[in-house]
Amino acid sequence: MKFQRGKKAVTTAGTPVALDTNRLVSTIIIKAEDGNTGKVFPGDSTVNNSDTEQGLNPGDSLTLAWPHGDVGNLADIYIDAATNGDGVVFWYLGR
């Protein structure tokens, strides 16, 4: 496993984007960029920015870990944003 870093921005608020293409990971930390002006919303391909009680404020983070040696795929993790151009940085253990 390699420790790696990525970055993703939402060009058009309301349009979810995948964090990456087919990349298997065991653990990921998703951090809303400090310079964001609104919340970002991690989830699957159906995530949207309309649930104002959910999401990550600028600087907030979320850690996902798959148990028992399972792995997830960055292509299955999406983000949406309340504001055009807001995004996340992420760190992961990947193959």
N, C-alpha and C positions, 0 to 999 in steps of 0.2 A: 504494500500500500504506500502511496505517495501522498504527502501533505501538499495541497495545491490551493490556489486562490483564483477567484474570478470576480467579474463585475458585470452587472446587467442593469440597463435603464429601460423604462417604459416610455416609448416615443409618444404614444397617444393614450392618455388616461382613459380607462374603460376597456382597453384591449390587452388582455393578458399575454405575456411572453414567457417562453420557457427559459430557464436559467442557462441551459446549454443543450448540445446535442448528445446523443447516446454516450453517456459517461456514467459508469457504475461507481457508487459511493457507499460507504458504510456509515459515515457520520458527516453532517454538514452544519455549519453555523451561518445563518443569514443575518446580516446587519443592515438596517436601513441607513443610508448615507447621512452623515451629519448635516450636510448642506441641503437636504430635502426640504421642501416647503409644505409638504403634506404627508399623509400616511402612505405606506406601501403595504400590500396585502399578499402574503404568500399563500399558496394553495395548489389545487390541481387545475386542469384546463378550464374549469368552470368558475374559478375565483373571479370576484368582481369588487369594485371599489365602493359599492353602495352600502355596505354594512359598517357604519361609522364607529361602532363599538369594538370592532375587530381591527386588526392591522398593527403595523409597527410605526411608532412615531420616530422622527429623526433620532438616530443614535441607538434605538432599541434593537435587540437581537433575539433570535430564536434558534435553538439547537434541536436537530432531528438526528436520532440514532436508530439504526435498525438492529434488532436483537438477534442473538443466536447465530451470528455470522451471516445473516441475510444482508442484502444490498438493495439500495434504491437507485433510481436513474435520474440524473439531472434533467433529462428530457421530460420527465413527468412532474417536475416541480416548476410551478409558474408563479409569476408575480403580476400584480396590477398596481396601479398608483392612483392617488387622488389628483395628482398634478402632472401634466406632461413633463417628461424629462427626469422625474424622480426615479431613484433606483436603489440597488443594494450592492454591497460587496459580500462575498461569501468565501468561506474556507472549508475545505473538505478533505477527507481521506478517500482517495480513489485508486482505481486500478489502471 
